[in-house]
Amino acid sequence: MKRSMDFTMSRPNLVKAGQEVEITEGILKTAGNYYYTIEPAVAMSANYRKNQRLVSRKGIVTEVGETPRGYFVRVEFDEPDKRV
């Protein structure tokens, strides 16, 4: 199953579409939420609840763009189907 995730990026041209990226997971201990970083500290995701955790640690950049709020990176992951 494919899963896409958006990351915010502070500067352009740090990654390109088609590039494989490595992801690390962090945890916000006070809230119990998880966040993800494209390494080496290129971009950061939003916060996700435990049931939304990412299993994969590598993905493919499918889109890099700019909005009025800044730059973003969309990454697609191969994730196992969580349905029972």
N, CA and C atoms as a LAMMPS dump frame, in Angstrom:
ITEM: TIMESTEP
0
ITEM: NUMBER OF ATOMS
252
ITEM: BOX BOUNDS ff ff ff
-5.0000000000000000e+02 5.0000000000000000e+02
-5.0000000000000000e+02 5.0000000000000000e+02
-5.0000000000000000e+02 5.0000000000000000e+02
ITEM: ATOMS id mol type element x y z
1 1 1 N 0.845 -1.173 0
2 1 2 C 0 0 0
3 1 3 C 0.891 1.238 0
4 2 1 N 0.552 2.215 -0.788
5 2 2 C 1.321 3.464 -0.85
6 2 3 C 0.749 4.466 0.152
7 3 1 N 1.644 5.221 0.755
8 3 2 C 1.245 6.28 1.688
9 3 3 C 2.086 7.505 1.386
10 4 1 N 1.44 8.658 1.264
11 4 2 C 2.148 9.917 1.041
12 4 3 C 2.16 10.732 2.318
13 5 1 N 3.25 11.455 2.513
14 5 2 C 3.385 12.304 3.687
15 5 3 C 4.051 13.608 3.242
16 6 1 N 3.558 14.72 3.746
17 6 2 C 4.134 16.025 3.435
18 6 3 C 5.084 16.472 4.539
19 7 1 N 6.145 17.134 4.133
20 7 2 C 7.162 17.669 5.036
21 7 3 C 7.356 19.141 4.703
22 8 1 N 7.659 19.959 5.708
23 8 2 C 8.001 21.353 5.458
24 8 3 C 9.512 21.474 5.35
25 9 1 N 9.938 22.354 4.45
26 9 2 C 11.363 22.533 4.18
27 9 3 C 11.646 24.033 4.206
28 10 1 N 12.74 24.442 4.826
29 10 2 C 13.017 25.868 4.994
30 10 3 C 13.667 26.519 3.779
31 11 1 N 14.35 25.73 2.953
32 11 2 C 15.03 26.29 1.775
33 11 3 C 14.762 25.408 0.566
34 12 1 N 14.813 25.98 -0.641
35 12 2 C 14.583 25.177 -1.847
36 12 3 C 15.82 24.351 -2.214
37 13 1 N 15.604 23.402 -3.12
38 13 2 C 16.686 22.625 -3.749
39 13 3 C 17.467 21.724 -2.797
40 14 1 N 16.865 21.308 -1.698
41 14 2 C 17.548 20.386 -0.794
42 14 3 C 17.322 18.934 -1.192
43 15 1 N 16.192 18.671 -1.843
44 15 2 C 15.906 17.346 -2.41
45 15 3 C 15.218 17.555 -3.755
46 16 1 N 15.183 16.498 -4.566
47 16 2 C 14.565 16.576 -5.894
48 16 3 C 13.569 15.428 -6.067
49 17 1 N 12.567 15.635 -6.901
50 17 2 C 11.603 14.579 -7.206
51 17 3 C 12.335 13.367 -7.765
52 18 1 N 11.921 12.198 -7.323
53 18 2 C 12.543 10.953 -7.751
54 18 3 C 13.649 10.477 -6.83
55 19 1 N 14.097 11.32 -5.942
56 19 2 C 15.192 10.987 -5.025
57 19 3 C 14.688 10.109 -3.89
58 20 1 N 15.47 9.088 -3.519
59 20 2 C 15.152 8.287 -2.339
60 20 3 C 15.694 9.013 -1.115
61 21 1 N 14.876 9.1 -0.064
62 21 2 C 15.287 9.785 1.161
63 21 3 C 15.128 8.855 2.354
64 22 1 N 15.939 9.094 3.377
65 22 2 C 15.851 8.352 4.63
66 22 3 C 15.124 9.203 5.656
67 23 1 N 14.33 8.535 6.472
68 23 2 C 13.485 9.201 7.455
69 23 3 C 13.854 8.72 8.853
70 24 1 N 13.91 9.643 9.809
71 24 2 C 14.052 9.254 11.206
72 24 3 C 12.783 9.662 11.945
73 25 1 N 12.475 8.925 13.006
74 25 2 C 11.28 9.179 13.798
75 25 3 C 11.675 9.799 15.129
76 26 1 N 10.918 10.805 15.538
77 26 2 C 11.094 11.404 16.852
78 26 3 C 9.776 11.334 17.602
79 27 1 N 9.844 11.486 18.905
80 27 2 C 8.623 11.449 19.721
81 27 3 C 8.565 12.674 20.625
82 28 1 N 7.377 13.243 20.698
83 28 2 C 7.116 14.336 21.631
84 28 3 C 6.58 13.676 22.896
85 29 1 N 7.419 13.522 23.893
86 29 2 C 7.064 12.744 25.087
87 29 3 C 5.862 13.3 25.829
88 30 1 N 5.712 14.613 25.858
89 30 2 C 4.597 15.184 26.612
90 30 3 C 3.257 14.885 25.956
91 31 1 N 3.219 14.831 24.632
92 31 2 C 1.955 14.597 23.932
93 31 3 C 1.828 13.161 23.421
94 32 1 N 2.93 12.437 23.388
95 32 2 C 2.894 11.081 22.858
96 32 3 C 2.744 11.016 21.356
97 33 1 N 3.027 12.114 20.683
98 33 2 C 2.938 12.168 19.228
99 33 3 C 4.3 11.91 18.595
100 34 1 N 4.265 11.536 17.328
101 34 2 C 5.487 11.239 16.585
102 34 3 C 5.665 12.248 15.458
103 35 1 N 6.911 12.516 15.105
104 35 2 C 7.218 13.376 13.959
105 35 3 C 8.361 12.728 13.2
106 36 1 N 8.523 13.137 11.949
107 36 2 C 9.512 12.515 11.071
108 36 3 C 10.376 13.583 10.417
109 37 1 N 11.64 13.242 10.238
110 37 2 C 12.609 14.162 9.64
111 37 3 C 13.258 13.491 8.453
112 38 1 N 13.327 14.203 7.33
113 38 2 C 14.114 13.74 6.187
114 38 3 C 15.557 14.078 6.507
115 39 1 N 16.4 13.076 6.523
116 39 2 C 17.806 13.275 6.886
117 39 3 C 18.648 13.623 5.676
118 40 1 N 19.667 14.445 5.885
119 40 2 C 20.159 15.018 7.135
120 40 3 C 19.459 16.332 7.46
121 41 1 N 18.417 16.278 8.25
122 41 2 C 17.648 17.44 8.721
123 41 3 C 17.26 18.385 7.589
124 42 1 N 16.702 17.817 6.53
125 42 2 C 16.292 18.585 5.354
126 42 3 C 14.889 19.151 5.526
127 43 1 N 13.967 18.332 6.065
128 43 2 C 12.57 18.74 6.199
129 43 3 C 11.925 17.963 7.339
130 44 1 N 10.827 18.523 7.882
131 44 2 C 10.161 17.903 9.024
132 44 3 C 8.663 17.778 8.753
133 45 1 N 8.097 16.687 9.258
134 45 2 C 6.661 16.436 9.091
135 45 3 C 5.857 17.133 10.177
136 46 1 N 4.555 17.001 10.035
137 46 2 C 3.642 17.398 11.109
138 46 3 C 3.716 16.325 12.195
139 47 1 N 2.942 16.476 13.238
140 47 2 C 2.888 15.485 14.31
141 47 3 C 1.801 14.461 14.002
142 48 1 N 2.072 13.199 14.356
143 48 2 C 1.144 12.101 14.097
144 48 3 C 0.888 11.323 15.377
145 49 1 N -0.357 10.84 15.524
146 49 2 C -0.707 10.013 16.673
147 49 3 C -0.102 8.617 16.506
148 50 1 N -0.111 7.86 17.597
149 50 2 C 0.489 6.529 17.601
150 50 3 C -0.093 5.632 16.512
151 51 1 N -1.4 5.693 16.299
152 51 2 C -2.021 4.833 15.288
153 51 3 C -1.736 5.295 13.856
154 52 1 N -1.048 6.428 13.702
155 52 2 C -0.676 6.944 12.389
156 52 3 C 0.825 6.822 12.123
157 53 1 N 1.534 6.111 12.995
158 53 2 C 2.993 6.013 12.858
159 53 3 C 3.398 5.45 11.513
160 54 1 N 4.524 5.922 11.039
161 54 2 C 5.106 5.472 9.788
162 54 3 C 5.954 4.239 10.058
163 55 1 N 5.808 3.21 9.258
164 55 2 C 6.588 1.987 9.415
165 55 3 C 7.882 2.081 8.604
166 56 1 N 7.781 2.589 7.386
167 56 2 C 8.935 2.68 6.484
168 56 3 C 9.935 3.726 6.957
169 57 1 N 11.174 3.53 6.622
170 57 2 C 12.213 4.508 6.948
171 57 3 C 12.908 5.048 5.699
172 58 1 N 12.414 4.631 4.519
173 58 2 C 12.891 5.173 3.247
174 58 3 C 11.688 5.425 2.361
175 59 1 N 11.768 6.487 1.577
176 59 2 C 10.684 6.811 0.658
177 59 3 C 11.222 7.531 -0.562
178 60 1 N 10.337 7.775 -1.523
179 60 2 C 10.696 8.449 -2.764
180 60 3 C 9.995 9.801 -2.807
181 61 1 N 10.762 10.856 -3.068
182 61 2 C 10.2 12.203 -3.207
183 61 3 C 9.366 12.234 -4.485
184 62 1 N 8.088 12.574 -4.351
185 62 2 C 7.218 12.649 -5.527
186 62 3 C 6.96 14.085 -5.961
187 63 1 N 7.14 15.033 -5.054
188 63 2 C 6.874 16.428 -5.392
189 63 3 C 7.64 17.34 -4.45
190 64 1 N 8.137 18.425 -5.004
191 64 2 C 8.771 19.487 -4.228
192 64 3 C 8.133 20.776 -4.72
193 65 1 N 7.681 21.608 -3.811
194 65 2 C 7.003 22.82 -4.244
195 65 3 C 7.086 23.943 -3.242
196 66 1 N 6.396 25.027 -3.601
197 66 2 C 6.383 26.212 -2.757
198 66 3 C 4.955 26.707 -2.635
199 67 1 N 4.58 27.096 -1.433
200 67 2 C 3.282 27.711 -1.166
201 67 3 C 3.559 29.068 -0.521
202 68 1 N 2.552 29.861 -0.292
203 68 2 C 2.782 31.134 0.401
204 68 3 C 3.385 30.948 1.8
205 69 1 N 3.224 29.753 2.378
206 69 2 C 3.75 29.479 3.721
207 69 3 C 5.169 28.93 3.697
208 70 1 N 5.699 28.592 2.535
209 70 2 C 7.056 28.064 2.457
210 70 3 C 7.152 26.886 1.513
211 71 1 N 8.226 26.15 1.636
212 71 2 C 8.497 25.019 0.757
213 71 3 C 7.974 23.724 1.373
214 72 1 N 7.618 22.781 0.496
215 72 2 C 7.167 21.482 0.988
216 72 3 C 7.761 20.373 0.133
217 73 1 N 7.782 19.187 0.72
218 73 2 C 8.251 17.981 0.056
219 73 3 C 7.193 16.915 0.299
220 74 1 N 6.763 16.237 -0.756
221 74 2 C 5.837 15.116 -0.616
222 74 3 C 6.624 13.836 -0.885
223 75 1 N 6.528 12.898 0.043
224 75 2 C 7.271 11.643 -0.051
225 75 3 C 6.272 10.497 -0.038
226 76 1 N 6.508 9.511 -0.902
227 76 2 C 5.652 8.331 -0.962
228 76 3 C 6.395 7.141 -0.371
229 77 1 N 5.69 6.391 0.461
230 77 2 C 6.256 5.238 1.149
231 77 3 C 5.468 3.983 0.788
232 78 1 N 6.147 2.836 0.771
233 78 2 C 5.484 1.536 0.689
234 78 3 C 5.203 1.119 2.121
235 79 1 N 3.942 1.085 2.488
236 79 2 C 3.537 0.75 3.847
237 79 3 C 2.72 -0.534 3.831
238 80 1 N 2.859 -1.358 4.859
239 80 2 C 2.007 -2.543 4.937
240 80 3 C 0.545 -2.131 5.15
241 81 1 N -0.353 -2.931 4.664
242 81 2 C -1.783 -2.668 4.837
243 81 3 C -2.139 -2.962 6.297
244 82 1 N -2.614 -1.959 7.04
245 82 2 C -2.913 -2.107 8.462
246 82 3 C -4.314 -2.642 8.729
247 83 1 N -5.118 -2.81 7.665
248 83 2 C -6.465 -3.334 7.859
249 83 3 C -6.4 -4.787 8.312
250 84 1 N -7.314 -5.149 9.183
251 84 2 C -7.341 -6.53 9.705
252 84 3 C -8.422 -7.319 8.999
